[in-house]
Amino acid sequence: MIKAGEPAPNFVAPAYYKERFTHIDLSKYRGKWVVVFFYGGDYTFV
């Protein structure tokens, strides 16, 4: 189980950045502070 204050597990996820689709790999940011934000698109059936 993940707990507050512990490092997040590594993951790779698709992302839209600077007008193109790419993949984000959390391991590239090891040792840095990051904010991961997920927003389901407007009017989706999620």
C-alpha positions as CSV (number, residue, x, y, z in Angstrom):
1,M,0.0,0.0,0.0
2,I,1.2,3.5,-0.8
3,K,1.5,5.9,2.1
4,A,1.9,9.6,2.4
5,G,5.6,10.6,2.7
6,E,6.9,7.5,0.8
7,P,8.2,7.6,-2.8
8,A,5.6,6.9,-5.5
9,P,6.0,3.7,-7.5
10,N,7.4,4.1,-11.0
11,F,4.9,4.3,-13.8
12,V,4.7,5.2,-17.5
13,A,1.5,7.0,-18.7
14,P,0.3,8.7,-21.9
15,A,0.1,12.4,-21.7
16,Y,-0.7,15.5,-23.9
17,Y,2.1,18.1,-23.6
18,K,2.9,21.1,-25.8
19,E,0.3,20.2,-28.4
20,R,1.4,16.6,-28.9
21,F,0.9,13.2,-27.4
22,T,3.9,11.7,-25.5
23,H,4.6,9.3,-22.6
24,I,5.6,10.4,-19.1
25,D,8.0,8.1,-17.2
26,L,8.1,8.9,-13.5
27,S,11.7,7.5,-13.1
28,K,13.0,10.5,-15.2
29,Y,12.0,12.8,-12.3
30,R,13.6,10.7,-9.4
31,G,15.0,13.0,-6.7
32,K,12.8,15.9,-7.8
33,W,9.4,17.2,-6.6
34,V,6.6,16.6,-9.0
35,V,2.8,17.1,-9.1
36,V,0.9,14.5,-11.0
37,F,-2.5,15.7,-12.0
38,F,-5.2,13.7,-13.8
39,Y,-8.2,15.4,-15.5
40,G,-10.8,13.3,-17.4
41,G,-11.9,15.2,-20.5
42,D,-15.1,17.3,-20.4
43,Y,-18.3,15.4,-21.1
44,T,-16.8,11.9,-21.0
45,F,-18.6,8.9,-19.6
46,V,-16.0,8.2,-17.0
